[in-house]
Amino acid sequence: NIVKGQTAEIRCTLKREGYFADTRYTIRYFQLDGKGTLRMDNGLVFKPNDRYPLTKDVFRLYYTSASTDRQTIDVYVEDNFKQIAKLSFNFNNEKAEDKGKSGAVVTKALNDANS
């Protein structure tokens, strides 16, 4: 659950089947329901459907709710061989008075599409 204005931390690990010298990764997202912003752990705020270089295997994303509705985002990690891994995140609205003291933390492993 998430409250408008609250930020959820999403911990990600890219799990590769193998290491290939010229493999490059990009990350992008779509906001399917609701409104919010997604940013990388380096502070870069993503624009929906724009691709950004992904230069590390362990990283964090931060989703900040800007809506009182249910929110859904799809995150895509793609390599330069056109292999795609998709993760979907759903956040349900929670009333501010019901909000717990801790923020949401989600941990996901992104498997290399070659696996």
N, CA, C and O atoms as a MOPAC input file, in Angstrom:
PM7 MOZYME 1SCF
protein

 N      0.83800 1    -1.19300 1     0.00000 1
 C      0.00000 1     0.00000 1     0.00000 1
 C      0.87200 1     1.24200 1     0.00000 1
 O      1.99400 1     1.23800 1     0.50800 1
 N      0.33800 1     2.29600 1    -0.57700 1
 C      1.09300 1     3.53900 1    -0.68000 1
 C      0.13200 1     4.71200 1    -0.53500 1
 O     -1.02800 1     4.62800 1    -0.93600 1
 N      0.61800 1     5.79700 1     0.03600 1
 C     -0.14700 1     7.01600 1     0.22900 1
 C      0.37800 1     8.05700 1    -0.75300 1
 O      1.56900 1     8.07100 1    -1.06400 1
 N     -0.49300 1     8.91800 1    -1.23900 1
 C     -0.05600 1    10.00000 1    -2.11800 1
 C      1.08800 1    10.75100 1    -1.44200 1
 O      0.96800 1    11.17000 1    -0.29100 1
 N      2.19300 1    10.91900 1    -2.16100 1
 C      3.37200 1    11.58800 1    -1.62100 1
 C      4.40100 1    10.64700 1    -1.01000 1
 O      5.54000 1    11.04600 1    -0.76800 1
 N      4.01100 1     9.40600 1    -0.76100 1
 C      4.92700 1     8.42000 1    -0.17900 1
 C      5.80700 1     7.80900 1    -1.26700 1
 O      5.39700 1     7.69000 1    -2.42100 1
 N      7.02100 1     7.42500 1    -0.88000 1
 C      7.96700 1     6.80700 1    -1.80500 1
 C      8.21000 1     5.35700 1    -1.42000 1
 O      8.45400 1     5.04200 1    -0.25500 1
 N      8.13800 1     4.48100 1    -2.41200 1
 C      8.44800 1     3.05800 1    -2.22600 1
 C      9.82400 1     2.78500 1    -2.82900 1
 O     10.12000 1     3.21400 1    -3.94400 1
 N     10.65000 1     2.07500 1    -2.08700 1
 C     11.97100 1     1.68700 1    -2.57600 1
 C     11.87500 1     0.31300 1    -3.21900 1
 O     11.30300 1    -0.61100 1    -2.63900 1
 N     12.42800 1     0.17700 1    -4.40700 1
 C     12.43800 1    -1.10100 1    -5.12900 1
 C     13.89800 1    -1.49500 1    -5.32000 1
 O     14.62800 1    -0.84600 1    -6.06900 1
 N     14.32000 1    -2.55400 1    -4.64400 1
 C     15.70900 1    -3.02100 1    -4.73400 1
 C     15.81100 1    -4.05400 1    -5.84500 1
 O     15.05900 1    -5.02800 1    -5.86600 1
 N     16.73300 1    -3.84300 1    -6.75800 1
 C     16.85200 1    -4.69900 1    -7.93800 1
 C     18.25900 1    -5.25700 1    -8.08300 1
 O     19.24700 1    -4.59900 1    -7.75800 1
 N     18.32300 1    -6.47800 1    -8.57700 1
 C     19.58900 1    -7.11700 1    -8.91700 1
 C     19.44400 1    -7.74000 1   -10.29300 1
 O     18.52200 1    -8.51900 1   -10.53600 1
 N     20.34700 1    -7.39800 1   -11.18300 1
 C     20.36900 1    -7.99000 1   -12.51500 1
 C     21.16700 1    -9.28500 1   -12.42200 1
 O     22.36800 1    -9.26500 1   -12.15100 1
 N     20.50000 1   -10.39800 1   -12.64500 1
 C     21.15300 1   -11.70700 1   -12.58400 1
 C     21.41400 1   -12.17200 1   -14.00500 1
 O     20.48700 1   -12.46800 1   -14.75900 1
 N     22.68100 1   -12.23100 1   -14.35600 1
 C     23.06900 1   -12.60000 1   -15.72000 1
 C     23.37800 1   -14.08500 1   -15.81100 1
 O     23.91600 1   -14.68400 1   -14.88000 1
 N     23.03100 1   -14.65600 1   -16.93500 1
 C     23.37000 1   -16.05500 1   -17.21600 1
 C     24.86300 1   -16.17400 1   -17.49700 1
 O     25.49900 1   -17.15700 1   -17.11500 1
 N     25.41100 1   -15.17600 1   -18.16000 1
 C     26.83500 1   -15.14300 1   -18.48100 1
 C     27.25400 1   -13.70200 1   -18.68500 1
 O     26.41400 1   -12.80400 1   -18.74600 1
 N     28.53800 1   -13.48600 1   -18.78800 1
 C     29.04800 1   -12.13300 1   -19.00000 1
 C     29.64400 1   -12.04400 1   -20.39400 1
 O     30.61000 1   -12.73300 1   -20.72100 1
 N     29.05200 1   -11.18700 1   -21.20300 1
 C     29.50500 1   -10.99500 1   -22.56600 1
 C     30.06900 1    -9.58800 1   -22.67800 1
 O     29.45700 1    -8.62600 1   -22.21500 1
 N     31.22800 1    -9.47500 1   -23.28700 1
 C     32.00100 1    -8.23300 1   -23.28200 1
 C     31.20800 1    -7.01000 1   -23.74800 1
 O     31.34600 1    -5.93700 1   -23.16100 1
 N     30.40300 1    -7.14500 1   -24.76100 1
 C     29.74100 1    -5.97900 1   -25.33800 1
 C     28.27900 1    -5.82200 1   -24.92500 1
 O     27.55000 1    -5.05000 1   -25.54700 1
 N     27.83900 1    -6.52800 1   -23.90200 1
 C     26.43900 1    -6.43300 1   -23.49000 1
 C     26.18800 1    -5.10300 1   -22.78000 1
 O     26.89300 1    -4.73800 1   -21.83900 1
 N     25.17300 1    -4.39600 1   -23.25300 1
 C     24.75200 1    -3.14200 1   -22.64100 1
 C     23.26900 1    -3.26100 1   -22.29100 1
 O     22.50700 1    -3.91500 1   -23.00300 1
 N     22.87300 1    -2.63100 1   -21.20200 1
 C     21.49100 1    -2.69800 1   -20.74100 1
 C     20.88800 1    -1.30200 1   -20.68200 1
 O     21.57300 1    -0.31600 1   -20.40900 1
 N     19.58100 1    -1.24700 1   -20.94700 1
 C     18.81900 1    -0.01900 1   -20.75400 1
 C     17.61200 1    -0.34500 1   -19.88000 1
 O     17.20200 1    -1.49900 1   -19.75500 1
 N     17.05800 1     0.70200 1   -19.28100 1
 C     15.87700 1     0.55100 1   -18.43300 1
 C     14.85800 1     1.61000 1   -18.84500 1
 O     15.22300 1     2.73000 1   -19.20300 1
 N     13.58300 1     1.24500 1   -18.79100 1
 C     12.48900 1     2.17400 1   -19.08400 1
 C     11.26400 1     1.70600 1   -18.32000 1
 O     11.23700 1     0.59000 1   -17.80000 1
 N     10.25100 1     2.55800 1   -18.25300 1
 C      9.02000 1     2.15500 1   -17.56700 1
 C      7.79600 1     2.78300 1   -18.22000 1
 O      7.87700 1     3.78100 1   -18.93600 1
 N      6.65700 1     2.15300 1   -17.93900 1
 C      5.34400 1     2.66700 1   -18.33200 1
 C      4.49800 1     2.80300 1   -17.07500 1
 O      4.54700 1     1.94400 1   -16.19400 1
 N      3.72800 1     3.87300 1   -16.99000 1
 C      2.76000 1     4.05400 1   -15.90600 1
 C      1.40600 1     3.64200 1   -16.47100 1
 O      0.81200 1     4.37700 1   -17.26000 1
 N      0.91500 1     2.46800 1   -16.07000 1
 C     -0.34500 1     1.94800 1   -16.60700 1
 C     -1.56100 1     2.52900 1   -15.90100 1
 O     -2.55600 1     2.85900 1   -16.54500 1
 N     -1.48500 1     2.65300 1   -14.58400 1
 C     -2.59300 1     3.18100 1   -13.78000 1
 C     -2.04300 1     4.18100 1   -12.78200 1
 O     -0.91600 1     4.04400 1   -12.30600 1
 N     -2.84700 1     5.18800 1   -12.46800 1
 C     -2.46000 1     6.16400 1   -11.46300 1
 C     -1.41800 1     7.14400 1   -11.97500 1
 O     -1.15200 1     7.23100 1   -13.17400 1
 N     -0.83200 1     7.88500 1   -11.02900 1
 C      0.18600 1     8.87700 1   -11.35500 1
 C      1.29400 1     8.79000 1   -10.32300 1
 O      1.05700 1     8.54800 1    -9.13900 1
 N      2.51000 1     8.99400 1   -10.80600 1
 C      3.65700 1     8.99000 1    -9.90900 1
 C      4.93000 1     9.20900 1   -10.69200 1
 O      4.90500 1     9.37500 1   -11.91200 1
 N      6.04600 1     9.20900 1    -9.98100 1
 C      7.34600 1     9.36300 1   -10.62600 1
 C      8.25100 1     8.21800 1   -10.20300 1
 O      8.16000 1     7.70100 1    -9.08900 1
 N      9.12500 1     7.83700 1   -11.12600 1
 C     10.10800 1     6.79300 1   -10.85800 1
 C     11.48400 1     7.40500 1   -11.04500 1
 O     11.75100 1     8.07600 1   -12.04300 1
 N     12.35900 1     7.16400 1   -10.06700 1
 C     13.72100 1     7.67300 1   -10.19200 1
 C     14.71900 1     6.59200 1    -9.83300 1
 O     14.41600 1     5.64900 1    -9.10300 1
 N     15.91300 1     6.75700 1   -10.36500 1
 C     17.02200 1     5.84200 1   -10.12200 1
 C     17.71400 1     6.24900 1    -8.82500 1
 O     17.52100 1     7.36200 1    -8.33700 1
 N     18.51600 1     5.35300 1    -8.27100 1
 C     19.21400 1     5.65500 1    -7.02400 1
 C     20.22600 1     6.79300 1    -7.15600 1
 O     20.69600 1     7.31200 1    -6.14400 1
 N     20.56800 1     7.18700 1    -8.37300 1
 C     21.46900 1     8.32900 1    -8.57200 1
 C     20.70400 1     9.64800 1    -8.70100 1
 O     21.30600 1    10.69200 1    -8.95400 1
 N     19.37400 1     9.60200 1    -8.52800 1
 C     18.54900 1    10.80400 1    -8.56700 1
 C     17.90000 1    11.09600 1    -9.91200 1
 O     17.05100 1    11.98300 1   -10.00300 1
 N     18.27900 1    10.37000 1   -10.95300 1
 C     17.71400 1    10.57700 1   -12.28800 1
 C     16.22800 1    10.23500 1   -12.29000 1
 O     15.84700 1     9.10900 1   -11.97000 1
 N     15.38500 1    11.20900 1   -12.65300 1
 C     13.94100 1    10.98800 1   -12.74100 1
 C     13.62500 1    10.50800 1   -14.15100 1
 O     13.96500 1    11.16500 1   -15.13500 1
 N     12.97100 1     9.35400 1   -14.23500 1
 C     12.64000 1     8.76400 1   -15.52900 1
 C     11.41400 1     9.43700 1   -16.13400 1
 O     10.48800 1     9.83200 1   -15.42500 1
 N     11.42500 1     9.55800 1   -17.44700 1
 C     10.23600 1     9.93300 1   -18.20200 1
 C      9.66900 1     8.63800 1   -18.76600 1
 O     10.42600 1     7.78000 1   -19.21900 1
 N      8.33700 1     8.48300 1   -18.74500 1
 C      7.74400 1     7.22800 1   -19.24000 1
 C      8.18900 1     6.89900 1   -20.66100 1
 O      8.18200 1     7.75500 1   -21.54600 1
 N      8.57000 1     5.65900 1   -20.85600 1
 C      8.96400 1     5.06100 1   -22.13100 1
 C     10.28000 1     5.58600 1   -22.70700 1
 O     10.63600 1     5.22300 1   -23.82800 1
 N     11.00700 1     6.42400 1   -21.97900 1
 C     12.34900 1     6.81700 1   -22.41200 1
 C     13.34000 1     5.78600 1   -21.89300 1
 O     13.19900 1     5.28700 1   -20.77700 1
 N     14.33300 1     5.47100 1   -22.69600 1
 C     15.35800 1     4.49200 1   -22.30400 1
 C     16.53200 1     5.20400 1   -21.64200 1
 O     16.95800 1     6.27900 1   -22.06200 1
 N     17.03500 1     4.56400 1   -20.59200 1
 C     18.18700 1     5.08900 1   -19.86900 1
 C     19.21300 1     3.97900 1   -19.71500 1
 O     18.83900 1     2.82600 1   -19.49900 1
 N     20.50800 1     4.29800 1   -19.82100 1
 C     21.53100 1     3.26700 1   -19.64900 1
 C     21.50000 1     2.70700 1   -18.23300 1
 O     21.33000 1     3.44600 1   -17.26300 1
 N     21.66400 1     1.41600 1   -18.12900 1
 C     21.74800 1     0.73500 1   -16.83300 1
 C     23.17100 1     0.21300 1   -16.72400 1
 O     23.55500 1    -0.71900 1   -17.43100 1
 N     23.95100 1     0.81500 1   -15.83900 1
 C     25.38500 1     0.54100 1   -15.81000 1
 C     25.83400 1    -0.30700 1   -14.62600 1
 O     27.02400 1    -0.59300 1   -14.48900 1
 N     24.89700 1    -0.71300 1   -13.76900 1
 C     25.28700 1    -1.55500 1   -12.63800 1
 C     24.28700 1    -2.67800 1   -12.44300 1
 O     23.12500 1    -2.57400 1   -12.83700 1
 N     24.75500 1    -3.75200 1   -11.83000 1
 C     23.92200 1    -4.94300 1   -11.64200 1
 C     23.01800 1    -4.85200 1   -10.41600 1
 O     21.96800 1    -5.49400 1   -10.37500 1
 N     23.40600 1    -4.07400 1    -9.43100 1
 C     22.60500 1    -3.89200 1    -8.21900 1
 C     22.24700 1    -2.41400 1    -8.14300 1
 O     23.12300 1    -1.54900 1    -8.13800 1
 N     20.95400 1    -2.13800 1    -8.08400 1
 C     20.50700 1    -0.74900 1    -8.07900 1
 C     19.16800 1    -0.65100 1    -7.37100 1
 O     18.52100 1    -1.65900 1    -7.08600 1
 N     18.76700 1     0.57500 1    -7.09400 1
 C     17.47700 1     0.83200 1    -6.45400 1
 C     16.68000 1     1.81900 1    -7.29800 1
 O     17.22200 1     2.74700 1    -7.89800 1
 N     15.39500 1     1.58200 1    -7.31900 1
 C     14.45200 1     2.49400 1    -7.94500 1
 C     13.56100 1     3.04100 1    -6.84200 1
 O     13.30900 1     2.36200 1    -5.84700 1
 N     13.08600 1     4.25800 1    -7.01600 1
 C     12.19900 1     4.87700 1    -6.03900 1
 C     10.96200 1     5.37600 1    -6.76200 1
 O     11.04400 1     6.22000 1    -7.65400 1
 N      9.81100 1     4.84000 1    -6.36300 1
 C      8.54000 1     5.25400 1    -6.95000 1
 C      7.82000 1     6.13500 1    -5.94100 1
 O      7.58300 1     5.72100 1    -4.80600 1
 N      7.46900 1     7.36000 1    -6.35500 1
 C      6.74400 1     8.28300 1    -5.49000 1
 C      5.33800 1     8.46800 1    -6.04000 1
 O      5.15300 1     8.85100 1    -7.19500 1
 N      4.35500 1     8.19200 1    -5.20000 1
 C      2.95400 1     8.29300 1    -5.58900 1
 C      2.53300 1     9.75100 1    -5.71700 1
 O      2.86600 1    10.58300 1    -4.87400 1
 N      1.79200 1    10.05000 1    -6.78900 1
 C      1.21400 1    11.38000 1    -6.98600 1
 C     -0.29000 1    11.25600 1    -7.18200 1
 O     -0.91500 1    12.11100 1    -7.81000 1
 N     -0.86800 1    10.18800 1    -6.64300 1
 C     -2.26000 1     9.87800 1    -6.92300 1
 C     -2.89000 1     9.17500 1    -5.72400 1
 O     -2.20000 1     8.56100 1    -4.91000 1
 N     -4.20500 1     9.27700 1    -5.63500 1
 C     -4.93000 1     8.53900 1    -4.59800 1
 C     -5.56800 1     7.28300 1    -5.17000 1
 O     -6.31900 1     6.59500 1    -4.47900 1
 N     -5.27200 1     6.98100 1    -6.43000 1
 C     -5.80800 1     5.79500 1    -7.09100 1
 C     -4.80600 1     4.65400 1    -7.00600 1
 O     -3.65600 1     4.83800 1    -6.60800 1
 N     -5.27000 1     3.47500 1    -7.38900 1
 C     -4.36700 1     2.33500 1    -7.55000 1
 C     -3.35100 1     2.70100 1    -8.62900 1
 O     -3.68700 1     3.35800 1    -9.61500 1
 N     -2.10600 1     2.26900 1    -8.43300 1
 C     -1.04300 1     2.61500 1    -9.36800 1
 C     -0.32800 1     1.35700 1    -9.83600 1
 O     -0.04000 1     0.45600 1    -9.04800 1
 N     -0.04700 1     1.31200 1   -11.13200 1
 C      0.65600 1     0.17700 1   -11.72400 1
 C      1.74600 1     0.70900 1   -12.63600 1
 O      1.50500 1     1.57700 1   -13.47400 1
 N      2.95600 1     0.17300 1   -12.46100 1
 C      4.04500 1     0.49900 1   -13.37800 1
 C      4.67000 1    -0.79700 1   -13.87700 1
 O      4.75800 1    -1.78600 1   -13.14900 1
 N      5.09400 1    -0.77100 1   -15.11100 1
 C      5.87300 1    -1.86100 1   -15.69700 1
 C      7.27300 1    -1.33000 1   -15.95100 1
 O      7.44500 1    -0.27900 1   -16.56800 1
 N      8.27300 1    -2.06200 1   -15.47300 1
 C      9.67800 1    -1.69900 1   -15.67100 1
 C     10.28500 1    -2.71500 1   -16.62900 1
 O     10.12000 1    -3.92200 1   -16.45300 1
 N     10.98100 1    -2.22400 1   -17.63400 1
 C     11.60600 1    -3.08300 1   -18.64300 1
 C     13.11600 1    -2.87600 1   -18.62300 1
 O     13.60000 1    -1.74500 1   -18.66200 1
 N     13.84700 1    -3.97400 1   -18.56200 1
 C     15.29600 1    -3.94600 1   -18.73600 1
 C     15.58500 1    -4.70300 1   -20.02400 1
 O     15.15300 1    -5.84200 1   -20.19900 1
 N     16.32200 1    -4.05500 1   -20.92300 1
 C     16.58500 1    -4.64400 1   -22.23800 1
 C     18.07900 1    -4.59700 1   -22.51800 1
 O     18.75300 1    -3.61800 1   -22.19800 1
 N     18.58900 1    -5.66600 1   -23.12000 1
 C     19.99500 1    -5.63700 1   -23.52700 1
 C     20.09100 1    -5.27500 1   -25.00700 1
 O     19.08000 1    -5.19200 1   -25.70300 1
 N     21.30900 1    -5.06400 1   -25.47400 1
 C     21.50100 1    -4.64800 1   -26.86200 1
 C     21.27200 1    -5.78200 1   -27.85500 1
 O     21.39500 1    -5.58100 1   -29.06300 1
 N     20.93800 1    -6.98300 1   -27.35200 1
 C     20.56400 1    -8.10100 1   -28.21500 1
 C     19.04300 1    -8.24600 1   -28.29000 1
 O     18.52700 1    -9.23800 1   -28.80500 1
 N     18.32900 1    -7.23300 1   -27.76400 1
 C     16.85900 1    -7.15500 1   -27.79100 1
 C     16.17500 1    -8.16600 1   -26.86900 1
 O     15.00300 1    -8.48900 1   -27.06300 1
 N     16.89700 1    -8.66100 1   -25.87400 1
 C     16.29700 1    -9.52000 1   -24.85100 1
 C     15.70000 1    -8.60000 1   -23.78500 1
 O     16.36100 1    -7.66700 1   -23.32900 1
 N     14.44800 1    -8.86200 1   -23.38400 1
 C     13.73300 1    -7.97100 1   -22.46600 1
 C     13.26900 1    -8.73300 1   -21.23000 1
 O     12.74700 1    -9.84400 1   -21.32500 1
 N     13.47100 1    -8.11300 1   -20.06400 1
 C     12.89800 1    -8.60900 1   -18.81100 1
 C     11.89800 1    -7.55300 1   -18.33700 1
 O     12.21600 1    -6.36500 1   -18.29700 1
 N     10.68500 1    -7.99500 1   -17.97600 1
 C      9.61800 1    -7.07800 1   -17.54400 1
 C      9.23500 1    -7.39100 1   -16.10600 1
 O      9.06600 1    -8.55100 1   -15.73000 1
 N      9.10100 1    -6.33700 1   -15.30900 1
 C      8.59900 1    -6.45400 1   -13.94400 1
 C      7.41900 1    -5.50900 1   -13.78800 1
 O      7.47500 1    -4.36300 1   -14.23300 1
 N      6.35200 1    -5.98400 1   -13.15900 1
 C      5.17800 1    -5.15000 1   -12.90400 1
 C      5.05000 1    -4.90200 1   -11.41100 1
 O      5.24900 1    -5.80600 1   -10.59900 1
 N      4.71700 1    -3.67200 1   -11.06000 1
 C      4.53100 1    -3.30000 1    -9.66000 1
 C      3.15700 1    -2.66600 1    -9.51400 1
 O      2.78800 1    -1.78200 1   -10.28600 1
 N      2.40400 1    -3.12000 1    -8.52300 1
 C      1.08300 1    -2.58500 1    -8.21700 1
 C      1.11400 1    -1.98300 1    -6.82500 1
 O      1.56800 1    -2.61800 1    -5.87300 1
 N      0.63200 1    -0.76400 1    -6.71300 1
 C      0.54600 1    -0.09000 1    -5.42800 1
 C     -0.90700 1     0.28500 1    -5.20500 1
 O     -1.50800 1     0.97500 1    -6.03000 1
 N     -1.46900 1    -0.16100 1    -4.10500 1
 C     -2.84200 1     0.18900 1    -3.75800 1
 C     -2.83300 1     1.44200 1    -2.90300 1
 O     -1.91600 1     1.66100 1    -2.11200 1
 N     -3.86000 1     2.26000 1    -3.06700 1
 C     -3.97600 1     3.47400 1    -2.28600 1
 C     -4.23700 1     3.12500 1    -0.82800 1
 O     -4.94700 1     2.16800 1    -0.51900 1
 N     -3.65600 1     3.91200 1     0.05400 1
 C     -3.88000 1     3.75900 1     1.48800 1
 C     -4.16700 1     5.14600 1     2.03800 1
 O     -3.50400 1     6.11200 1     1.66000 1
 N     -5.14000 1     5.25300 1     2.91700 1
 C     -5.44700 1     6.54300 1     3.51400 1
 C     -4.29600 1     6.96500 1     4.41700 1
 O     -3.66400 1     6.13200 1     5.06800 1
 N     -4.03400 1     8.26600 1     4.44900 1
 C     -2.90300 1     8.77600 1     5.23100 1
 C     -3.00600 1     8.37800 1     6.69700 1
 O     -1.99000 1     8.08500 1     7.32700 1
 N     -4.21800 1     8.36300 1     7.24900 1
 C     -4.35800 1     8.02100 1     8.66900 1
 C     -4.10200 1     6.54000 1     8.93800 1
 O     -3.84800 1     6.15300 1    10.07900 1
 N     -4.16700 1     5.70600 1     7.89200 1
 C     -3.89700 1     4.27300 1     8.03900 1
 C     -2.44100 1     3.92200 1     7.72500 1
 O     -2.03200 1     2.77000 1     7.86500 1
 N     -1.67800 1     4.90300 1     7.30700 1
 C     -0.30700 1     4.66100 1     6.85100 1
 C      0.56100 1     4.12100 1     7.98000 1
 O      0.54900 1     4.64300 1     9.09500 1
 N      1.31400 1     3.06600 1     7.67200 1
 C      2.26900 1     2.52100 1     8.63400 1
 C      3.47500 1     3.43000 1     8.74800 1
 O      3.65200 1     4.34000 1     7.93700 1
 N      4.29300 1     3.19100 1     9.73500 1
 C      5.45300 1     4.04100 1     9.95300 1
 C      6.57700 1     3.76900 1     8.97200 1
 O      7.39900 1     4.65000 1     8.72100 1
 N      6.63100 1     2.57800 1     8.41700 1
 C      7.73400 1     2.26400 1     7.51000 1
 C      7.27800 1     2.38900 1     6.06200 1
 O      6.11100 1     2.15800 1     5.74600 1
 N      8.20600 1     2.75400 1     5.19100 1
 C      7.92100 1     2.82700 1     3.76400 1
 C      7.95300 1     1.44200 1     3.15700 1
 O      8.46800 1     0.49500 1     3.75000 1
 N      7.40200 1     1.34200 1     1.98100 1
 C      7.37700 1     0.06100 1     1.27800 1
 C      8.74900 1    -0.22600 1     0.68400 1
 O      9.39000 1     0.66500 1     0.12500 1
 N      9.19400 1    -1.46200 1     0.80600 1
 C     10.44000 1    -1.90000 1     0.18100 1
 C     10.14200 1    -3.17000 1    -0.58900 1
 O      9.62000 1    -4.13500 1    -0.03100 1
 N     10.46900 1    -3.16900 1    -1.86200 1
 C     10.25200 1    -4.32500 1    -2.72400 1
 C     11.61000 1    -4.75200 1    -3.25000 1
 O     12.38800 1    -3.91900 1    -3.71600 1
 N     11.90100 1    -6.04400 1    -3.17800 1
 C     13.16100 1    -6.55600 1    -3.70700 1
 C     12.85800 1    -7.46200 1    -4.88000 1
 O     12.04500 1    -8.37800 1    -4.76700 1
 N     13.51000 1    -7.21100 1    -6.01000 1
 C     13.29700 1    -8.01500 1    -7.21500 1
 C     14.63400 1    -8.37200 1    -7.83400 1
 O     15.57400 1    -7.57700 1    -7.82100 1
 N     14.70500 1    -9.56100 1    -8.36700 1
 C     15.86700 1    -9.97900 1    -9.15200 1
 C     15.45500 1    -9.99700 1   -10.61200 1
 O     14.47000 1   -10.63800 1   -10.97700 1
 N     16.19500 1    -9.30700 1   -11.43100 1
 C     15.93000 1    -9.28000 1   -12.86800 1
 C     16.81100 1   -10.33100 1   -13.50600 1
 O     18.03300 1   -10.18500 1   -13.53800 1
 N     16.21100 1   -11.37500 1   -14.00800 1
 C     16.99400 1   -12.41000 1   -14.67500 1
 C     17.32200 1   -11.96900 1   -16.08000 1
 O     16.46500 1   -11.47300 1   -16.81100 1
 N     18.56200 1   -12.15400 1   -16.44600 1
 C     18.99100 1   -11.86400 1   -17.80800 1
 C     18.10900 1   -12.67900 1   -18.74400 1
 O     17.89300 1   -13.86900 1   -18.51400 1
 N     17.61000 1   -12.06100 1   -19.77600 1
 C     16.68900 1   -12.74700 1   -20.69100 1
 C     17.34800 1   -13.92300 1   -21.39900 1
 O     16.65700 1   -14.75600 1   -21.98500 1
 N     18.66500 1   -14.00000 1   -21.35300 1
 C     19.36700 1   -15.12400 1   -21.96900 1
 C     19.28200 1   -16.38000 1   -21.12000 1
 O     19.66700 1   -17.45500 1   -21.58000 1
 N     18.78400 1   -16.27100 1   -19.88400 1
 C     18.74800 1   -17.44200 1   -18.99800 1
 C     17.52000 1   -18.27900 1   -19.20400 1
 O     17.34700 1   -19.29600 1   -18.53300 1

